Amino acid sequence: MDLMQIIRIAMRALARNKLRSSLTMLGIIIGVGAVIAMVSVGQGAQKQAEDQIAAMGSNMLFVSAGTVTRGGTRMGYGATKTLLYEDMQAILRECAAVKAAAPGSQSSAQVVFENDNWATQINGTEPQYFDIRTWPFAEGSSFSKDDVAMAANVAVIGETVRKNLFGATDPVGQTIRISNLPFRVVGVLMPKGTSAAMGQDQDDIILVPITTLQKKITGQNWLRWIMVSATSRDASYTAQQQITALLRDRHRIRPGQDDDFFVRNLADMADLADQQARLFTMLLASIASISLLVGGIGIMNIMLVSVTERTREIGIRMAIGATEGDVQQQFLIEAVVLSLLGGAVGILLGMTTSYLITQTLGWPVLVSPTAIVTAVVFSMAVGIFFGFYPARKAARLDPIEALRYE
């Protein structure tokens, strides 16, 4: 008996009890739908975390001023004054794994444009900062190296600052006041959203030349941070080691002493976020899989009932030449067909549920082909696993006793 003929017989057998077959498939439908929906939510959260970290920069390391103890009180990060512009130049010169670096310092100020004002963060840096952060411009362009050399009063603003100060007005070319100093807006950055690492609005920022900030706003000659881009993600770990060794040597830190700087590797943050998202996805999938287990038990229950109801039919099949293997294969195929039909409907339910979650709750959802294939394979495995015992029981019936069964 060929496979297609067995499948046709299985379909006819299931069609004789449509309501019972439908209710049996319901467990598989709900289980597969729940698995796809939950995995899609988990993978959507994972993709969102990856995108947020990628938005912070490419192969980026963040070197910041460290802590210092004053009068027995340990200050927080950024309290030391030992991180200098010359350190950045040495990093570029002596660290082979480093591709680019940008200096940085920061302050906060009330910014005024005409009758509107906004309190925001003012960062001083150099033009290469935007390349390191992979941060494109929505309008205008960056300030130039000449602007840095001349400590020019020019500024690049983030999207949050643009909305709160300018509204529908084109900001490029307009003059704003920062700490009572006039600054000409030369560019507006594309929005990046909230930082996954810090939880801060990355668009609530104004960037000016580092020399302008140091000479005209803060009066500080040290750096708060240095943005570093490694030659590749894998090389970022080597760059981290090279930078640490170089700065310890330049700052004359003896063995056993704490660093007066801090080096953070975004690759570590990306790996941690990826692990957490994977764990979250697995947890959701495990919970949803319980429905599949319940559906499998329902299939086993119905198939056992079917074996009892069709005992005489089994006896007739064996009497006219069907082998134990034929009978076992027949009932096993019926269980698998039930599972696959339920799985197919479950896939549609899962995809529909994922769409509704996105539309109603606004959660990021990613329906991947892997999740769909896994659900199909899992539903087939449920049919085989839970259908094997009833099929085996049917195959082992005594033909004589089966023919006598009423």
Secondary structure, DSSP 8 states (H G I E B T S, - for coil): --HHHHHHHHHHHHHTTHHHHHHHHHHHHHHHHHHHHHHHHHHHHHHHHHHHHHHH-SSEEEEEE---EETTEE--TT------HHHHHHHHHH-TTEEEEEEEEEEEEEEEETTEEEEEEEEEE-THHHHHTT--EEEE----HHHHHTT--EEEE-HHHHHHHTTTS--TT-EEEETTEEEEEEEEE----B-TTT--BTTSEEEEEHHHIIIIII---S-SEEEEEESSTTHHHHHHHHHHHHHHHHTT--TTS--SEEEEEHHHHHHHHHHHHHHHHHHHHHHHHHHHHHHHHHHHHHHHHHHHHTHHHHHHHHHTT--HHHHHHHHHHHHHHHHHHHHHHHHHHHHHHHHHHHHHH-------HHHHHHHHHHHHHHHHHHHHHHHHHHHTS-HHHHHH--
